Protein backbone atom coordinates (compact mmCIF):
# COMPACT_ATOMS: atom_id res chain seq x y z
CA UNK A 1 0.00 0.00 0.00
CA UNK A 2 1.44 3.40 -0.99
CA UNK A 3 1.94 6.01 1.71
CA UNK A 4 0.05 9.29 1.34
CA UNK A 5 2.26 12.25 0.43
CA UNK A 6 2.68 14.70 3.29
CA UNK A 7 1.94 18.39 2.91
CA UNK A 8 5.23 19.94 4.05
CA UNK A 9 3.74 23.43 4.36
CA UNK A 10 1.00 22.12 6.66
CA UNK A 11 3.55 20.22 8.77
CA UNK A 12 5.63 23.37 9.28
CA UNK A 13 2.55 25.53 9.91
CA UNK A 14 1.13 23.19 12.56
CA UNK A 15 4.51 22.24 14.04
CA UNK A 16 3.14 19.20 15.89
CA UNK A 17 5.22 16.58 14.06
CA UNK A 18 8.32 18.76 14.35
CA UNK A 19 7.82 19.27 18.08
CA UNK A 20 7.32 15.53 18.64
CA UNK A 21 10.49 14.74 16.65
CA UNK A 22 12.54 17.23 18.69
CA UNK A 23 11.19 15.89 21.98
CA UNK A 24 11.91 12.30 20.96
CA UNK A 25 15.44 13.22 19.84
CA UNK A 26 16.16 14.91 23.17
CA UNK A 27 14.75 11.96 25.10
CA UNK A 28 16.86 9.50 23.12
CA UNK A 29 20.01 11.59 23.65
CA UNK A 30 19.41 11.68 27.40
CA UNK A 31 18.74 7.95 27.51
CA UNK A 32 21.86 7.15 25.45
CA UNK A 33 24.09 9.23 27.72
CA UNK A 34 22.48 7.77 30.86
CA UNK A 35 23.07 4.20 29.69
CA UNK A 36 26.70 4.98 28.81
CA UNK A 37 27.23 6.73 32.16
CA UNK A 38 28.33 9.92 30.42
CA UNK A 39 27.46 13.48 31.47
CA UNK A 40 25.53 15.69 29.07
CA UNK A 41 25.69 19.45 28.60
CA UNK A 42 22.28 21.15 28.71
CA UNK A 43 20.95 24.73 28.87
CA UNK A 44 19.54 25.56 32.31
CA UNK A 45 18.65 28.95 33.80
CA UNK A 46 20.40 30.89 31.06
CA UNK A 47 23.69 28.99 31.07
CA UNK A 48 25.21 25.69 30.04
CA UNK A 49 25.64 23.06 32.75
CA UNK A 50 26.87 19.47 32.97
CA UNK A 51 24.18 16.99 33.98
CA UNK A 52 25.45 13.80 35.58
CA UNK A 53 23.92 10.39 34.96
CA UNK A 54 22.49 10.58 38.51
CA UNK A 55 20.29 13.50 37.40
CA UNK A 56 19.08 11.82 34.19
CA UNK A 57 16.26 9.82 35.77
CA UNK A 58 14.69 12.98 37.19
CA UNK A 59 15.00 14.77 33.84
CA UNK A 60 13.57 11.85 31.87
CA UNK A 61 10.61 11.58 34.26
CA UNK A 62 9.93 15.32 34.01
CA UNK A 63 9.68 15.23 30.18
CA UNK A 64 6.77 13.34 28.63
CA UNK A 65 7.73 10.72 26.05
CA UNK A 66 6.35 11.25 22.54
CA UNK A 67 3.38 9.11 21.60
N, C-alpha and C positions, 0 to 999 in steps of 0.2 A: 504494500500500500504506500503510495507517495505521500510525503509530508507536505502539509500546506505551506506555501511561502509566507514568510513573516513580513509584516509591514514595519520596516526599520524606523520610519518617521514616527509611527505610533508608539513603538517601543521606547524611543528616546523621549517622546512627549510625556508618556505615562511614567516612565522611570522605574516601574515596579520590578521588571526582570533584571534591570541593571543593579538596583539596590539589593535584590536577593543574591545576585552573583558576587557583589562586593562583600556582603555579609558572610557568605559561604567561604569565599577566599580567605577572609580574615580568620574565620573559625578554623579552617584547615591549617593555616600557618601557625596559629597558637597551638593546635593539637600536635602538629609535627614537631615543633620546638619542645613542647612538654614531654613528648615521648622520648626525644633524644637527650633530654636533660639540659638543654641549652637555653640561656637567657635570650630575651627578645627585646628590642628597643621599640618603645611605643611613645605616642604623644599624650601627655597627661598634664593638665593644668598649665598649658602654655609652654611646656618644655619637653624635651626628650628625656626619657628615663629607661633604665634597664629593669625588666620584669623577670624575676627569677622563676624557675619551674614551680616553686612552692606557691607562688601567687596565681599560677595559670588556672587552677581549678576554680578559684573564685571568679576570675575573669570569664571563663567559659560558661559558668553557671549564670552570670549576670547578662550574657548576650544570648538571645533566643536563636536557636538553630533554624536555618531556612527550611521551609516545607516544600 
